[in-house]
Amino acid sequence: MKGESTRFDAMRRFFALSLAVLLAASITSCSGSNGDSSNLDLIDDVFSGESVSVSLVKDSYVKACPTATLGEMASAFMSGPEWRDFIGTSGNTIVELKGGISFDNMPADALIQFEVSGGSFEAVYLGINDADQSLLMLSTLLTKMCDAT
């Protein structure tokens, strides 16, 4: 009987963890910007010095925040937000957002990475003070960033 109880507890923990990961993924994924991109956006990118990938992410809305773009969220929540992109090990473009935040009531440096694939992207990484964080923590941070707008 004790073995069955242990197995049931393990299954329950597995399903709870799976649910948390699915929730985090659904909150942090996005399929582009507000849907009305134009050639003028590309011209703006050339003059602003931002890449198309950075603009795609920065000018997009995420499911967790339909009222503000990621750029607006970063500006409202972070001190000195900086955006850049590079090619990741998967061959896809990674857009990176760095900025200052408050973590446990102390100043901290946050690093968020979004993996771009075609016209969509997904938030895939959060580091705070060079320490890796969970996807659940990433979705929580994005929600707090939205609340700041």
N, C-alpha and C positions, 0 to 999 in steps of 0.2 A: 504494500500500500504506500509506503514511504517513497519508493521509486517512482510511482505514478504521480505523486504530488510534486516531486522534484522536476519530472519531465513536463508537467503541466505549467509549473512556474517558469521554466526555461522557455516554453512555447509562448507564454504570455509576454515575457520580456522581449522575445524576438518580434512578436507582432507589434508591440508598443514602439520598439525601435524602428521597425519598418514604417509604421504610420508617421513617426516623427520625421524620417527622411523624406517620405513622399510629400508631407506637408511643406517642408523646407523647399523642396524642389518646385512645388507648384507656386510657392510665393515668389521665388527668385527667378523664374524663367520669364522670358519675354519674346515676342515675335516681331519686333521692329518698333518704329516710332508711332506717331499718331495717325499714320496711314496716308497723309497727304504730302509726300515728299515731291520735290520738283527739282528742275535743273538749277533754280535759284539757290537751293540748299547746297548744291555742289559748288557753285560760284562762291557762296559764303565760306565754305570750307577752305577754298584756295586762299582767300584773303584773311581768314582768321588763323591760318597756319595749322589747323586741326586736320587730321586724316579723316577719311570717310568713315572708317570704323569707329574712331572716337566720337564723331558726330552722331553716328547711328546709336551708340549706347547713351551718350550724354543727352540727346534730344528725345529719348524714348521714355515711355511710361511702363512701369512694372505692375503686375497684378496686385501687389501689396499696396500700390499707391496710384490710383487712376487720376489723381488731381494735380500731380506735379511730375515733371520730368526728373530723371536721375541727376541731371545737371543742377536743376533747381534744388533738389533734395540735398545734394552735396554742398552747394553754396550756403544753404540755410543751416546745416548741421555741423559741417567741418570747418576748421580754420585752415586757410591756404590750400584748398583742394587743387590737386594737379592730376592731369590726365595724360596718358601716353599709350601707345600700342606697340606690339612686337609680335613676331611669329613664335608660337609655342611649339613644344615638342610634338604635338599631334599634327602640326602643319597648319592649324587654324590660327587666326589672329586672336591675340589676347589684348583686351583693353584693360588698363590698370588705372585705378583711382587711389591716390594717396592723399591723406589729410589728417589734421589733428582732431581728436575727439576727447571726450571725457569718459574714462573707464574706471569704475570703482571710485568715483569722485577725484580722480587724479588725471592729469594730462597724459595722453597716449597718442601714438601714431598708428593709424589704421591703413591697411592695404586691402583693397577689394579688387578681385580680378573677374572679368567677364570673358567667356569664350564665345567668339563670333563665328558663326557658320552660315554662310549665305547672307540672307537678310534678317536673320534672327540671332539671338544671343542668350546666354544663360550665366547667371552669377555662379561661379565655381569655387571661389576661394576667399577667405578672410584671414588676415593676420593682424594681430594687435601687439605692438611692441615686439615684432619679429617672432611671435608665438602663434602657431597655427590654431585656428578656431574651428568649431563644428559648423555644418551647414545650418543647423538650428540657430546658432549664434549669429550667423550671417543674415538669416531671415529676420531675426529680432532686431538687428542693427538697421536693416532696410526699413522696417516698420517705424523705428524711432526717428530715422531720417525723414520719413514721410510726415510724421507727427510734427516735426520742426517747421514744416512749410505752412 
